[in-house]
Amino acid sequence: MIPHKGKETWEHYIVKCLVAKKLHDLGREVCVELDLGSKVFDVFDITNGIVYEVQSQMTRGLIQLKKDKYSKYGEVKDIKFIPLINFNPDDS
């Protein structure tokens, strides 16, 4: 089971679960909410060294900041950003 953190939206949580499930189905070893003390990765594909981050704001500055932070971890070979688009079915 993947724990839901009270600070994240349900949309964020569901997308994170879907990414982890897809990677698992592809035979990858996956860790969700990998806590490294100063940073928590949303989904980490241990098999390939890829971090998947679900983001609601995809600014160049934020992406670069995360890339700079993650480069400190030797196991991280790549970072994939997954845009979170808020969908409200009540909007028409």
VENWOKA-V391374 format. One record per residue. N is the residue number from 1. RES is the residue in one small letter. PHI is phi in whole degrees, -180 to 180 (* if undefined). OMEGA is omega as a letter, one per 20 degrees, with the letter a starting at -180 (* if undefined). D_FIRST is the distance of its C-alpha to the first C-alpha in whole Angstrom. Layout:
# VENWOKA-V391374
n & res & phi & omega & d_first
N & RES & PHI & OMEGA & D_FIRST
N & RES & PHI & OMEGA & D_FIRST
This chain:
# VENWOKA-V391374
n & res & phi & omega & d_first
1 & m & * & r & 0
2 & i & -99 & a & 4
3 & p & -69 & r & 6
4 & h & -97 & r & 9
5 & k & -88 & a & 13
6 & g & -59 & a & 15
7 & k & -83 & a & 18
8 & e & -92 & r & 16
9 & t & -74 & r & 17
10 & w & -65 & r & 15
11 & e & -61 & r & 17
12 & h & -60 & a & 16
13 & y & -60 & a & 12
14 & i & -65 & r & 12
15 & v & -63 & r & 14
16 & k & -60 & r & 12
17 & c & -64 & r & 9
18 & l & -63 & r & 12
19 & v & -63 & a & 14
20 & a & -61 & r & 11
21 & k & -64 & a & 11
22 & k & -62 & r & 15
23 & l & -64 & r & 15
24 & h & -61 & r & 13
25 & d & -63 & r & 15
26 & l & -84 & r & 18
27 & g & 87 & a & 17
28 & r & -87 & r & 17
29 & e & -85 & a & 15
30 & v & -127 & r & 12
31 & c & -125 & r & 11
32 & v & -109 & a & 10
33 & e & 60 & r & 11
34 & l & -69 & a & 14
35 & d & -95 & r & 16
36 & l & -108 & r & 20
37 & g & 89 & a & 21
38 & s & -90 & a & 23
39 & k & -151 & r & 21
40 & v & -121 & r & 17
41 & f & -83 & r & 16
42 & d & -61 & r & 14
43 & v & -137 & r & 13
44 & f & -121 & r & 15
45 & d & -83 & a & 17
46 & i & -64 & a & 18
47 & t & -59 & a & 20
48 & n & -111 & r & 22
49 & g & 71 & a & 22
50 & i & -111 & r & 21
51 & v & -95 & r & 19
52 & y & -112 & r & 18
53 & e & -116 & r & 19
54 & v & -88 & a & 18
55 & q & -126 & r & 22
56 & s & -90 & r & 23
57 & q & -122 & a & 27
58 & m & -110 & r & 28
59 & t & -81 & r & 31
60 & r & -60 & a & 33
61 & g & -63 & r & 33
62 & l & -66 & r & 29
63 & i & -62 & r & 28
64 & q & -65 & r & 31
65 & l & -60 & r & 30
66 & k & -66 & r & 26
67 & k & -61 & r & 28
68 & d & -64 & r & 30
69 & k & -64 & a & 27
70 & y & -72 & a & 25
71 & s & -65 & r & 28
72 & k & -73 & a & 29
73 & y & -99 & a & 26
74 & g & -62 & a & 27
75 & e & -75 & a & 24
76 & v & -83 & a & 24
77 & k & -102 & a & 26
78 & d & -159 & r & 25
79 & i & -129 & r & 24
80 & k & -113 & r & 23
81 & f & -102 & a & 23
82 & i & -112 & a & 21
83 & p & -69 & r & 23
84 & l & -102 & a & 21
85 & i & -103 & r & 24
86 & n & -70 & r & 24
87 & f & -117 & r & 25
88 & n & -118 & a & 26
89 & p & -65 & r & 27
90 & d & -80 & r & 30
91 & d & -73 & r & 32
92 & s & -139 & * & 34
